[in-house]
C-alpha cells in the first residue's frame, strides 16, 4: 500500500494528530548540570514481528507516542508503523523529486513542538529532506548542490541540524535558515554515525580510529573513548532525553550505555546480530536496525535501584 502525499497526510493526521506547525528556533541552549545517572540493566525483548516486509531497514526514529519511522534503503521508501508493528503508512518512491527517496539512510526526529519533523538523509541523492509525518509533506532542506554526502544526521533542541559528511569526513552544522559551518575541532578518519545529546553535545562513532568522540556544545573535544574503555569498532550511536549515550561496537558485538561524560552505565553482549545501521531511544526502549538480517531489535532499559547489586 503506497499512499500519495495528500491521501497519506489525511490518513496519518487521523492517526498521529494534527496541529499548527511550531517554528523551529535557532537558539543554542546553555549547558546545565544534572544529577548523576543511575546504572542500567539492558534486557533484549522478544522478536518484533511487523505486519509488513521491512525490505532493507537502515535508519530508525521512534517518537514519544511509540510510532516507528523506518527507512528501507534499497526500496526507496519510508515505513510508518505502530509500536505493535502495524503498518500506518508507506511514503515515498524511488527517485529524486521532492517526496521521492534515493538511498534513504539515517533518520532523526525533532519533537519539541506539537508537530514533529522527521529528517531523512539520502545517500544516493546526496541530500536531506524534512517530513511532517501527519501531513506527509516533504521539503528538501539540504540539497544535493551543497556537495555533502549525508552519512548520519542529528538535530538539537535549538533546531540546528548536524550532518556527518561522508565525503569530507567532518561534521557540518546547519542553522534553521540554512547557514552552514564546519563543526568540531577533531580529526575523523572514517566516521559512521553521530548522536546529539543534552546541551547539543555530540557523540561521534569513528570505526576508522576504533574510537568514539564526545564533543561539547562548543564543538571542543570533551573525551575520546577507545580501547581502554573496551571499544574496538564503534559504528552506531544514539542518545536519550535523560542524557545517556548508546554506542554499538560492531567489533565486539557489544552495546554500551554511557553517561554524558562517557563513563559506563551498562552494557549488553549481542553476539547473534548482523550490521547495526540505526538506533533510536523512546519510552525506555532502544530500537536497533539489523540491516544484514533485515530485522529490528528492541532493548528494554531498566534503571537499577541503589540497593540493587
Backbone as a ProteinNet text record, in pm:
[ID]
protein_1_A
[PRIMARY]
XXXXXXXXXXXXXXXXXXXXXXXXXXXXXXXXXXXXXXXXXXXXXXXXXXXXXXXXXXXXXXXXXXXXXXXXXXXXXXXXXXXXXXXXXXXXXXXXXXXXXXXXXXXXXXXXXXXXXXXXXXXXXXXXXXXXXXXXXXXXXXXXXXXXXXXXXXXXXXXXXXXXXXXXXXXXXXXXXXXXXXXXXXXXXXXXXXXXXXXXXXXXXXXXXXXXXXXXXXXXXXXXXXXXXXXXXXXXXXXXXXXXXXXXXXXXXXXXXXXXXXXXXXXXXXXXXXXXXXXXXXXXXXXXXXXXXXXXXXXXXXXXXXXXX
[TERTIARY]
85.6	0	88.5	82.1	163.4	69.3	81.1	-11.7	46.7	-39.5	2.1	19.6	86.4	109	-22.4	-116.6	-241	-321.1	-338.4	-415.2	-342.4	-209.6	-132.1	-141.6	-140.2	-149.2	-281.2	-389.8	-521.4	-534.3	-487.2	-499.4	-402.7	-279.3	-183.7	-226.7	-292.8	-340.9	-437.3	-523.6	-620.2	-550.6	-438.6	-367.8	-274.9	-197.2	-94	-138.8	-243.9	-290.1	-228.3	-303.1	-254	-271.2	-184.6	-194.3	-108.8	-112.5	-37	111.6	190.1	334.8	396.5	498.5	573.2	703	730.2	854.5	975.1	1075.9	1199.4	1293.1	1328.5	1411.5	1558.8	1642	1784.5	1869.3	1810.8	1887.5	1964.2	2088.8	2169.4	2150.2	2105.5	2081.4	2210.4	2202.1	2319.6	2343.2	2468.1	2496.5	2440.9	2404.4	2347.3	2397.6	2392	2431.9	2310.3	2336	2228	2278.8	2183.5	2219.9	2282.6	2371.3	2431.5	2325.2	2348.4	2254.1	2281.7	2174.2	2187.9	2236.9	2300.3	2336.1	2209.2	2221.8	2104	2128	2018.4	2018.8	1954	2014.4	1964.4	1906.1	1780.9	1709.7	1664.6	1710.1	1669.3	1525.5	1438.3	1297	1274	1159.6	1128.9	1126.7	1144.5	1145.6	1020.8	1042.2	933.1	885.1	756	701	607.1	658.8	574	484.4	382.4	283.6	326.1	448.1	492.5	638.7	677.2	816.8	898.5	1001.5	1079.9	1178.3	1198.9	1296.3	1436.6	1512.7	1647.9	1647	1609	1595.7	1729	1728.2	1851.2	1829.5	1773.1	1752.2	1624.8	1623.3	1504.7	1489.7	1365.7	1332.7	1199.1	1189.2	1066.9	1023.8	898.4	853.4	799.4	760.8	719.5	591.1	513.9	393.1	417.9	542.3	574.9	564.9	533.7	527.8	669	685.6	816.1	828.7	933.4	965.1	1089.4	1081.5	1187.6	1217.3	1344.9	1383	1421.5	1371.3	1407.4	1506	1634.6	1739	1723.5	1712.9	1705.9	1568.8	1464.4	1329.4	1291.6	1375.3	1346	1213.9	1187.7	1059.6	1078	977.2	972.7	849.2	869.1	759.4	725.2	595.5	546.5	464.5	506.6	443.3	404.9	303.9	268.7	369	363.5	455.5	435	312.8	281.9	324.9	367.9	415.5	316.4	203.7	104.4	143.2	126.6	161.6	61.2	110.9	27.2	38.4	156	175.7	302.9	305.4	424.5	442.3	546.6	564.3	688.6	683	797.3	798.3	880.1	906.4	1046.8	1111.4	1248.7	1254.9	1342	1357.6	1426.2	1426.8	1498.3	1411.4	1282.4	1192.4	1160.2	1098.7	1056.2	956.7	980.3	893.9	937	1032.7	1090.7	1222.7	1267	1381.9	1482.2	1610.1	1717.5	1818.8	1814.6	1904	1876.2	1749.9	1721.7	1796	1871	1951.9	1910.3	1994.9	1973	1848.4	1780.8	1663.6	1684.6	1621.8	1618	1491.3	1442.2	1317.6	1344.3	1265.9	1262.3	1123.2	1114	983.4	949.6	1019.6	994	859.1	814.2	685.9	572.9	453.2	337.7	329.2	408.5	406.9	547.1	572.9	708.4	755.4	887	951.8	1048.1	1046.8	1136.6	1235.6	1365.3	1469.7	1518.6	1538.8	1576.8	1703.3	1810.9	1935.7	1931	1952.7	1952.3	2094.9	2149.8	2290	2306.1	2211.7	2223.2	2192.6	2092.5	2057.6	2144.7	2224.8	2316.1	2243.1	2139.3	2059.9	1987.9	1920.8	1838.4	1700.5	1597.6	1460.4	1401.4	1306.1	1231.9	1086.5	1029.2	892.6	809.2	689.9	589.3	502.3	521.9	455.5	303.7	242.4	96.3	35	116.3	66.9	130.4	224.8	301.3	358	406.4	457.3	609.5	673.3	818.8	872.6	997.2	1068.1	1217.2	1287.6	1432.7	1497.7	1569.8	1634.6	1785.2	1841	1983.6	1993.9	2001.4	2000.2	2133.3	2129	2249.1	2355.3	2311.2	2405.1	2503.8	2473.5	2565.9	2692	2686.4	2804.6	2837	2736.8	2757.9	2696.8	2768.5	2717.6	2674.2	2543.7	2498.7	2501.7	2602.2	2614.7	2531.7	2523	2443	2396	2282.1	2225.5	2171.1	2161.5	2100.5	2054.1	1953.6	1900.9	1896.9	1939.8	1943.3	1816.5	1808.4	1690.8	1675.3	1785.1	1779.3	1722.8	1706.6	1663.1	1777.6	1900.4	2015.5	2033.3	2067.4	2086.2	2235.6	2276.9	2415.1	2425	2517.1	2529.1	2671.8	2685.1	2815.3	2838	2936.8	2964	3061.9	3013.6	3099.2	3206.3	3190.4	3288.7	3409	3383.9	3493.6	3531.2	3448.9	3472.2	3478.9	3378.5	3365.3	3218.1	3190.7	3053.6	3025.1	2908.3	2859.9	2737.5	2727.8	2611.1	2532.5	2402.9	2315.9	2212.2	2207.1	2105.7	1971.7	1860.2	1729	1716.9	1798.1	1790.6	1881.4	1948.5	2032.6	2179.5	2215.2	2356.3	2435.2	2552.7	2630.8	2767.6	2821	2956.7	3013	3143.4	3204.5	3204.6	3186.7	3167	3260.5	3328.6	3412.5	3558.3	3643.6	3787.4	3854.6	3810.1	3866.9	3894.3	3990.4	4020.3	3943.2	3868.3	3791.3	3852.9	3858.4	3920.3	3814.9	3721.5	3613.6	3487.1	3431.3	3315.3	3192.1	3109.8	2993	2861.8	2862.3	2735.4	2761.4	2654.8	2661.2	2527.8	2531.7	2410.8	2422.6	2308.8	2304.2	2242.8	2316.8	2270.4	2226.6	2216.2	2173.8	2273.2	2219.6	2305.6	2373	2325.2	2380.9	2526.1	2559.6	2685.3	2669.4	2780.3	2778.1	2857.9	2807.2	2882.8	2903.2	3028.7	3062.1	3129.1	3071.5	3132	3225.5	3352.1	3451.6	3524.8	3470.9	3538.8	3676.3	3702	3832	3945.1	3917.1	4019.1	3984.8	3881.1	3844.2	3805.4	3735.7	3706.1	3573.4	3523.2	3407.9	3449.1	3403.3	3443.4	3322.8	3337.5	3233.7	3277.8	3195.3	3220.9	3120.8	3164.9	3071.9	2996.3	2912.9	2825	2900.3	3030.8	3111.1	3184.2	3176.6	3248.4	3385.3	3422.3	3552.4	3545.9	3658.2	3665.5	3658.6	3560.6	3544.5	3610.8	3598	3657.8	3668.5	3774.6	3792.2	3783	3694.3	3674.5	3730.6	3820.7	3885.8	3905.8	4021.3	4048.7	4044.3	4087.5	4087.3	3945.8	3848.8	3708.6	3639.5	3716.4	3660.5	3608.7	3639.8	3590.4	3689.6	3633.4	3715.6	3675.8	3545.5	3497.1	3356.7	3344	3211.5	3153.8	3028.1	2969.3	2837	2764.9	2632.4	2618	2544.9	2530.8	2388.2	2347.1	2215.4	2222.9	2120.5	2111.3	1966.3	1943.7	1806.1	1786.2	1665.1	1631.1	1688.5	1741.1	1799.9	1949.4	2005.7	2146.8	2235.1	2176.4	2257.1	2295.2	2418.5	2464.7	2451.7	2424.1	2420	2516.2	2602.6	2708.5	2716.9	2705.5	2717.2	2856.4	2923.3	3055.9	3043.6	3059.2	3043.8	3156.6	3274.7	3387.6	3368.2	3310.7	3291.7	3147.3	3058.8	2916.9	2861.1	2888.1	2850.1	2788.5	2682.3	2614.5	2657.6	2701.3	2744.1	2646.9	2617.8	2541.8	2634.1	2639.6	2734.5	2661.5	2718.1	2662.5	2714	2668.4	2709.1	2860.4	2935.1	3080.4	3151.3	3076	3136.2	3168.3	3127.8	3150.6	3043.2	3077.6	2984.6	2866.9	2750.5	2628.4	2574.2	2615.5	2567.3	2615	2604.9	2642.7	2571.8	2567.1	2497.1	2566.6	2598.9	2658.7	2547.7	2561.7	2463.7	2541.3	2571.8	2657.5	2585.2	2456	2382.5	2311.8	2387	2329.6	2420.3	2362.3	2439.7	2490.7	2490.5	2538.6	2427.4	2451.5	2354.4	2374.8	2267.6	2278.3	2223.1	2113.6	2049.8	2001.7	1993.2	1942.6	1857.1	1754.7	1669	1615.3	1601.4	1555.3	1425.7	1326	1199.5	1132.1	1075.2	995.9	1072.3	1198.3	1282.7	1307.4	1302.5	1333.1	1428.4	1534.7	1627.9	1591.3	1570.7	1541.3	1665.9	1697.7	1816.7	1779.3	1828.8	1803.2	1919.8	1887.6	1984.7	1961.9	2028	2006.2	2050.8	2154.7	2207.1	2105.5	2036.5	1937.4	1793.9	1781.2	1652.4	1548.9	1588	1500.4	1529.9	1443.5	1463.6	1483.9	1569.4	1590.9	1538.4	1487	1439.4	1506.9	1559.2	1628.5	1556.5	1507.1	1444.8	1553.4	1537.4	1633.6	1572.7	1633.7	1580.2	1684.1	1647.5	1739.3	1752.5	1875.9	1899.5	1877.6	1810.6	1792.9	1922.4	1936.8	2061.2	2093.5	1989.1	2013	2025.2	2024.5	2039.7	2187.6	2232.8	2376.5	2418.1
-119.4	0	123.5	200.5	322.2	440.3	536.4	648.5	767.3	844.6	974.7	1068.3	1180.3	1274.8	1325.6	1360.2	1418.3	1317	1194.9	1094.2	1048.6	1028.8	987.9	1088.9	1217.9	1320.1	1315.5	1297.5	1293.9	1175.8	1057.2	939.3	942.8	986.6	996.3	1098.7	1204.2	1306.8	1245.9	1157.5	1094.6	1005.1	942.3	850.2	923.9	1017.7	1082.7	1214.1	1275.5	1403.3	1518.5	1624.6	1742.5	1865	1960.4	2090.9	2185.7	2310.3	2410.6	2387.9	2414.9	2395.6	2484.5	2432.5	2508.8	2556.1	2687.5	2735.1	2670.6	2639	2583.2	2698.7	2710.6	2822.2	2789.7	2893.3	2874.7	2908.9	2904.2	2938.7	2817	2836.9	2728.9	2725.4	2612.9	2606.3	2613.1	2675	2683.9	2548.6	2514	2388.1	2391.8	2275.1	2271.8	2149.1	2157.2	2045.3	1956	1827.6	1738.4	1636.4	1573.5	1473.2	1353.1	1281	1162.9	1062.4	997.6	899.4	763.2	687.3	553.9	455.5	348.7	239.8	175.6	107.7	48.4	-99.1	-172.8	-311.3	-313.9	-383.3	-391.2	-529.4	-533.5	-659.8	-671.3	-775.1	-799.4	-849.6	-777.6	-814.4	-918.4	-987.4	-1086.9	-1024.1	-1109.9	-1062.7	-981.1	-871.7	-783.5	-830.5	-855.4	-911.7	-811.5	-724.8	-625.5	-692.1	-618.6	-671.3	-649.9	-601	-568.3	-609.9	-640.1	-668.2	-540.5	-545.5	-426	-390.3	-478.9	-452.5	-455.3	-348.7	-335.5	-221.7	-253.1	-146.8	-80.6	52.8	127.7	225.4	342.2	440.9	414.6	456.9	440.5	559.3	600.5	703.5	665.3	677.7	641.2	762.9	804.7	925.2	892.5	998.1	981.1	899.3	883.9	803.3	658.2	625.2	489.1	461.4	563.7	544.7	524.7	424.3	385.8	432	508.3	552.4	476.1	411.3	322.6	345.6	365.1	381	246.3	219.5	99.6	145.6	117.3	174	131.9	4.5	-42.7	-20.2	-11.2	7.9	152.4	247.9	388.5	431.2	388.2	420.5	441.7	503.2	525.8	454.1	368.1	296.1	363.2	378	430.1	318.5	275	161.3	194.9	125.1	138.8	62.4	85.5	16.8	-134.5	-175.4	-317.7	-378.4	-294.3	-344.4	-334.1	-266.4	-249.9	-134.4	-153.8	-51.2	63.5	185	304.6	377.8	373.3	442.2	392	401	375.5	495.6	573.1	700.4	697.9	775.8	787.6	680.8	703.9	610.1	639.8	542	563	672.7	770.4	879.9	997.1	1111.7	1229.1	1353.6	1342.8	1456.9	1476	1589.5	1612.5	1503.8	1440.8	1333.1	1196.6	1191.8	1065.2	1044.7	919.5	886.8	803.8	841.4	766.5	724.9	598.8	551.7	615.4	610.5	670.2	597.3	673.1	614.2	661.8	741.2	782.2	870.2	857.2	937.4	1004.8	1121.4	1182.5	1264.7	1276.1	1345.4	1473.4	1576.9	1699.6	1706	1688.4	1672.3	1780.5	1891.5	1991.4	2058.6	2075.8	2139.1	2038	2085.8	1996.5	1919.7	1958.5	1893.3	1841.2	1710.9	1658.2	1672.6	1689	1690.6	1572.4	1500	1388.1	1424.5	1411.1	1438	1305.5	1303.7	1182.6	1210.7	1138.4	1150.5	1054.2	1106.9	1024.1	1015.4	897	881.2	882	824.6	825.3	963.1	1031.8	1165.8	1274.8	1238.8	1333.6	1458.9	1436.1	1547.5	1503.3	1599.7	1572.3	1631.6	1551	1600.6	1605.8	1698	1706.5	1672.7	1590.8	1543.5	1581.3	1635.5	1648.9	1524.2	1425.5	1296.2	1303.8	1386.5	1389.2	1446.7	1512.1	1567.9	1501.9	1410.3	1350.1	1458.5	1566.1	1682.7	1683.2	1672.4	1669.4	1806.2	1833.6	1955	1924.3	1966.3	1949.3	2061.7	2024.8	2125.6	2131.2	2025.7	2024.1	1965.4	2049.8	1999.2	1937.6	1863.7	1799.3	1901.7	2021.7	2125.3	2164.6	2132.3	2163.8	2078.5	1967.3	1883.8	1798.4	1766	1688	1549.4	1447.3	1310.7	1280.3	1288.5	1273.9	1128.9	1097.7	962.2	945.2	1049.4	1046.2	1187.3	1197.1	1327.1	1326.2	1445.2	1462.4	1605.6	1628.5	1763.3	1795.1	1917.9	1959.5	2030.8	2062.8	2132.8	2270.9	2328.9	2460.5	2454.8	2333.7	2319	2312.1	2322.4	2309.6	2164.5	2146.9	2014.5	1985.4	1870.6	1826.7	1714	1728.5	1633.3	1581.3	1449.4	1386.3	1361.6	1431.2	1427.2	1314.1	1213.6	1102	1137.1	1250.2	1290.5	1358.1	1457.1	1530.2	1473.6	1379.3	1318.5	1422.3	1508.7	1608.1	1632.8	1702.7	1736.6	1880.2	1900.4	2033.4	2063.3	2189.3	2231.9	2334.2	2310.8	2396.5	2463.3	2594.7	2669.3	2655	2686.1	2676.1	2757.7	2866.3	2946.7	2891.6	2779.2	2715.8	2751.7	2848.5	2885.6	2766.4	2741.3	2623	2660.6	2575.4	2592.1	2455	2433.2	2307.8	2303.7	2185	2176.6	2072.4	2111.6	2019.2	2027	2059.6	2070.2	1936.1	1832.3	1699.5	1638.7	1546.6	1475.8	1344.7	1321.8	1199.5	1118.6	987	900.8	836.2	765.9	703.4	702.4	818.9	825.9	764.6	698.2	629.2	680.2	740.1	782.1	891.6	965.9	1065.5	1069.7	1120.9	1142.6	1277.8	1346.3	1476.4	1455.6	1493.5	1473.5	1602.4	1597.5	1714.6	1827.8	1950.7	2066.6	2070.8	1987.6	1977.7	1932.2	1845.8	1772.2	1665.9	1623.5	1522.8	1400.2	1283.2	1159.3	1109.9	1092.8	1050.9	914.5	817.4	685	685.1	652.3	653.1	518.7	419.2	288.9	295	397.5	410.7	426.2	488	501	418.2	332.4	245.3	321.4	432.4	518.8	591.6	645.4	734.1	864.6	976.1	1108	1182.4	1242.6	1328.1	1472.6	1553.4	1695.7	1774.7	1881.6	1963	2058.2	2145.8	2230.6	2337.1	2354.2	2448.2	2378.4	2245.8	2169.3	2121.8	2152.2	2109.7	1964.6	1894.6	1755	1746.2	1672.5	1653.6	1523.8	1418.9	1290.1	1199.4	1122	1018.8	883.4	798.1	665	563.6	478	382.6	247.5	186.9	51.3	41.3	145.1	140.2	128.6	178.1	168.1	45.5	-41.1	-164.6	-155.4	-46.1	-29.5	-86.7	-136.1	-188.8	-126.7	-134	-74.8	-18.9	94.7	152.8	207.9	172	209.9	283.2	272.7	335.9	404.2	516.9	596.7	648.1	671	728.3	799.1	879	949.8	950.9	959.6	970.6	1104.1	1129.8	1260.3	1279.2	1172.3	1182.7	1216.3	1216.7	1247.7	1127.1	1008.4	887.8	872.6	820.6	783.7	632.8	591.5	449.2	428.4	330.9	310.1	161.8	132.4	-5.7	-28.1	-132.7	-169.1	-294.6	-279.2	-391.4	-491.5	-445.9	-536.4	-633.9	-586.3	-670.3	-720.2	-677.3	-713	-681.2	-559.8	-520	-380.5	-364.5	-237	-173.3	-47.9	25	139	161.3	277.9	362.7	492.7	583	704.4	765.6	891.9	1005.1	1128.9	1237.8	1257.5	1220.9	1236.7	1117.7	1011.3	893.6	781.8	794.8	688.2	580.4	452.4	342.8	337.2	305.2	284.3	142.8	75.5	-59.8	-107.8	-239	-295	-428	-469.7	-593.6	-656.8	-785.5	-860.5	-913.6	-888.6	-934.5	-1002.6	-1128.1	-1197.7	-1232.2	-1267.6	-1316.6	-1204.3	-1101.7	-990.7	-960.5	-893.6	-853.6	-711.8	-636.4	-498.9	-405.6	-337.9	-242	-108.8	-61	62.5	182.5	166.3	279.3	242.4	343.8	323.5	443.9	418.6	525.4	483.6	581.4	554	628.9	559.1	621.3	533.7	597.3	526.5	409.2	436.1	337.1	212.2	227.6	117.8	167.3	90.3	118.1	29.3	91.7	20.1	20.6	-93.9	-106.9	-177	-125	-189.4	-281.7	-405.4	-503.1	-522.3	-439.3	-443.1	-571.8	-632.5	-756.8	-870.2	-875	-981.3	-931	-806	-746.3	-759.3	-706.3	-712.8	-595.9	-579.7	-479.7	-549.4	-491.4	-539.2	-435.1	-481.5	-391.2	-428.2	-326.1	-344.9	-262.3	-327.9	-255.6	-198.6	-72.3	-2.7	11.6	-51.6	-51.6	9.4	116.4	176.6	86.7	70.1	-9	75.2	18.4	87.9	85.6	178.7	189.8	62.4	-12.1	-133.3	-256.6	-235.2	-348.8	-376.9	-501.2	-530.1	-518.8
0	0	0	-104.5	-116.4	-129.6	-40.1	-37.9	-112.1	-174.4	-225.4	-107.3	-129.8	-19.4	37.1	-48.2	0.9	80	24.6	94	219.2	206.9	323.1	434.3	400.6	503.4	575.9	502.7	565.8	660.1	616.1	699.8	817.2	791.8	900.7	1004.4	958.2	1050.6	1151.2	1102.3	1191.1	1292.6	1251.8	1339.5	1436	1382.3	1461.8	1523	1467.2	1517.5	1444.5	1421.7	1351	1437.7	1416.4	1481	1401.6	1439.5	1364.6	1380.3	1274.7	1283.8	1389.9	1455.3	1553.4	1491.5	1491.4	1431.1	1497.5	1416.3	1469.2	1499.5	1625.9	1669.7	1645.3	1657.4	1633.9	1753.4	1873.7	1992.8	2042.9	2080.2	2134.6	2285.6	2342.1	2484.9	2564.4	2680.9	2767	2833	2858.5	2927.4	3068.7	3121	3254.1	3328	3460.8	3543.8	3570.5	3592.9	3627.3	3727.6	3798.2	3896.1	3825.8	3893.9	3832.7	3789.3	3676.6	3625.5	3686.7	3707.9	3765.4	3660.8	3706.9	3617.2	3562.5	3449.8	3387.9	3358.3	3353.1	3307.6	3170	3076.3	2939.7	2916	2870.3	2851.2	2706.2	2637.6	2499.7	2498.7	2427.9	2420.9	2311.3	2315.2	2211.2	2072.2	1970.4	1832.6	1801.2	1729.1	1687.2	1551.1	1538.2	1414.3	1349.1	1261.8	1194.6	1090.6	1048.9	954	809.4	785.9	650.7	634.5	512.7	482.7	500.1	581.2	611.7	501.1	404.3	299.6	357.4	335.3	390.1	493.3	618.4	719.4	749.2	754.1	777.9	893	864.1	968.8	1045.7	1173.4	1255.4	1348.6	1369.8	1467.6	1529.2	1660.5	1732.2	1813.3	1796.6	1866.1	2004.7	2075.8	2214.7	2228.4	2119.5	2122.5	2084.2	2051	2013.4	1865	1784.2	1639.2	1585.5	1499.7	1447.3	1302.4	1273.4	1137.1	1093.6	978.8	935	787.6	754.3	614.1	555.5	434	357.6	250.8	272.1	186.8	41.3	15.3	-123	-185	-103.5	-155.5	-180.4	-135.1	-156.1	-94.9	27.6	91	240.2	299.5	443.2	497.1	595.6	658.6	790.7	816.6	943.8	1007.3	1126.1	1190.5	1334	1382.9	1523.2	1608.3	1738.1	1828.7	1824.2	1786.9	1777.1	1644.3	1549.1	1421.9	1308.5	1330.7	1224.8	1133.2	1002.7	905.2	909.6	930.3	928.4	795.5	736	608	542.2	411.6	332.3	241.1	265.1	197.3	109.7	2.7	-86.2	-193.3	-293.6	-402	-450.3	-511.1	-554.1	-660.2	-638.1	-732.5	-666.2	-736.2	-686	-676.1	-706.9	-691.5	-543.4	-510.4	-372	-332.8	-219.4	-174.5	-222.1	-314.9	-356.8	-282.6	-274.2	-191.1	-269.5	-258.9	-321.2	-217	-176.9	-72.2	62	110.9	241.8	352	429.7	535.2	672.6	735.1	873.4	885.9	1000.7	1032.9	1167.8	1186.6	1319.2	1332.3	1455.8	1485.8	1563.3	1530.3	1610.5	1671.3	1804.8	1869.2	1970.5	1970.9	2073.9	2056.3	1933.2	1909.4	1911.6	1881.8	1878.5	1748.1	1649.9	1519.9	1490.1	1508.8	1488.6	1344.5	1329.6	1198.8	1192.8	1082.4	1061.4	951.5	980.1	882.4	823.5	691.7	619.7	539.8	569.9	493.7	375.6	254.6	133.6	79.9	82.9	43.8	-107.6	-180.3	-326.2	-383.9	-329.9	-377.7	-315.3	-216.3	-150	-101.1	-25.3	26.6	154.1	219.6	337.7	312.8	335.5	329.2	469.7	485.7	612.1	584	669.8	652.5	773.6	748.8	853.9	843.4	931.5	913.2	907.8	991	995.4	869	786.9	660.8	539.1	561.8	452	360.6	422.6	348.7	353.5	236.6	225.4	183.7	227	188	186.6	83.5	77.9	158.7	263.5	348.2	324.7	269.8	234.4	94.4	-8.6	-146.7	-187.7	-296.8	-349.4	-386.2	-423.1	-466.2	-356	-231.3	-121.7	-128.1	-203.4	-219.1	-98.5	-16.7	104.8	87.5	132.4	135	277.8	307.5	446.5	493.7	570.2	623.1	748.9	831.3	953.9	984.2	1053.2	1085.4	1228.2	1285.9	1417.1	1429.8	1511.2	1529	1677.4	1712.9	1851.8	1893.6	2021.1	2073.5	2011.6	1963.8	1901.5	1760.5	1705.8	1567.4	1469.8	1518.1	1430.2	1386.5	1260.2	1201.9	1191.3	1243.5	1236.8	1134.4	1039.6	929.1	923.5	928.5	912.7	764	708.8	565.7	534.9	460.1	424.7	323.7	255.7	154.9	219	305.1	368.9	505.4	555.5	685.8	796.2	795.5	900.5	927.9	1037.3	1074.5	1033.3	972.3	938.8	1024.3	1067.5	1143.8	1062	1048.5	969.1	1059.9	1053.4	1125.6	1054.4	1121.1	1055.9	927.9	914.9	792.4	681.5	706.9	605.9	614.6	700.2	715.3	769.1	711.6	746.3	799.5	886.7	935.7	971.2	945.9	991	1143.1	1198.7	1343.8	1403.4	1508.8	1582.1	1541.7	1638	1612.4	1639.2	1567.1	1584.8	1447.8	1444.2	1320.7	1318.4	1211	1194.9	1080.6	1097.2	996.2	906.9	965	888.3	973.1	1005.2	1094.6	1029.8	1112	1059.2	1114.8	1233.9	1293.8	1395.6	1426.4	1532.6	1605.5	1726.4	1805.1	1872.6	1886.4	1953.7	2091.1	2195.6	2331.6	2397.5	2529.5	2604.6	2587.2	2578.5	2560.3	2425.5	2331.7	2196.8	2196.8	2292.7	2283.7	2175.2	2115.8	2010	2051.3	2013.1	2021.8	1878.7	1838.4	1702.3	1708.1	1637.2	1626.1	1506.2	1529.2	1422.6	1421.8	1350.4	1346.8	1282.5	1201.8	1138.6	1238.5	1352.8	1456.8	1580.1	1567.3	1678	1801.7	1784.4	1897.9	1877.2	1986.8	1984.5	2050.9	1996	2043.8	2097	2214	2271.3	2256.2	2188.6	2170.4	2253.3	2316.4	2393.8	2301.7	2359.8	2280.1	2200.2	2229	2150.5	2036.1	2030.9	1929.8	1975.1	2099.6	2152.1	2197.1	2183.2	2225	2376.8	2426.2	2569.9	2615.6	2531.8	2570	2448.5	2443.7	2342.1	2408.8	2359.3	2414	2316.4	2364.8	2275.7	2339.7	2314.4	2361.4	2513.7	2583.3	2729.3	2784.9	2709.4	2751.8	2692.9	2627.2	2574.5	2432.4	2362	2225.6	2124.6	2015.1	1906.5	1772.9	1739.6	1614.5	1636	1704.6	1727.3	1597.4	1568.4	1439.6	1449.7	1559.7	1569.5	1704.7	1704.8	1826.4	1839.5	1964.4	1992.1	2126.6	2155.4	2282.8	2327.4	2458.1	2507.2	2577.3	2620.5	2678.5	2818.2	2877.6	3010.4	3004.5	2884.6	2869.3	2849.7	2848.8	2828.7	2681.9	2660.8	2527.8	2510.2	2385.3	2349.6	2233.4	2247.5	2149.3	2115.2	1985.3	1939.1	1884	1936.1	1888	1802.6	1670.3	1578	1592	1635	1650.3	1764.4	1873.1	1990.1	2003	1912.6	1919.1	2058.3	2101.6	2237.1	2234.9	2314	2329.7	2460.9	2454	2572.1	2601.2	2728.4	2772.7	2858.7	2826.9	2892.3	2947.4	3049.9	3098.5	3009.4	3029.3	2939.7	2929.2	3033.6	3031.4	2968.3	2937.8	2875.8	2972.3	3098.2	3195.4	3181.2	3206.5	3179.9	3275.5	3219.8	3298.4	3281.1	3174.1	3148.9	3013.2	2990	2861.3	2840.7	2714.1	2679.4	2560.1	2571.8	2462.7	2372	2240.6	2141.9	2028.6	2046	1951.2	1821.7	1830.1	1713.2	1639.1	1601.7	1525.7	1407.3	1306.5	1190.4	1205.4	1094.2	1096.7	1143.4	1254.1	1307.1	1234.9	1170.1	1092.2	1167.2	1240.3	1307.5	1446	1533.7	1669.2	1708.2	1789.4	1839.6	1975.6	2065.8	2202	2227.3	2279.8	2318.8	2423.1	2524.8	2625.6	2687.3	2723.7	2790.7	2707.1	2576	2485.8	2377.7	2353.4	2245.2	2126.8	2010.4	1886.5	1799.8	1738.1	1655	1524.6	1412.4	1283.5	1248.7	1219.7	1174.8	1025.3	944.3	800.5	736.7	791.5	734.9	747.4	862	883.9	866.3	822.9	786.5	899	1014.6	1131.5	1224.5	1324	1427.6	1561	1642.7	1778.7	1875.8	1988.9	2093.7	2225.2	2291.5	2418.7	2524.8	2628.7	2739.6	2830.2	2871.7	2956.4	3095.5	3193.4	3330	3423.1	3491.2	3587.4	3709.6	3756	3875.8	4000.8	4098.1	4223.9	4303.1	4396.7	4471.9	4548.5	4590.4	4668.4	4580.8	4443.9	4353.5	4330.8	4350.3	4332.6	4189.1
[MASK]
+++++++++++++++++++++++++++++++++++++++++++++++++++++++++++++++++++++++++++++++++++++++++++++++++++++++++++++++++++++++++++++++++++++++++++++++++++++++++++++++++++++++++++++++++++++++++++++++++++++++++++++++++++++++++++++++++++++++++++++++++++++++++++++++++++++++++++++++++++++++++++++++++++++++++++++++++++++

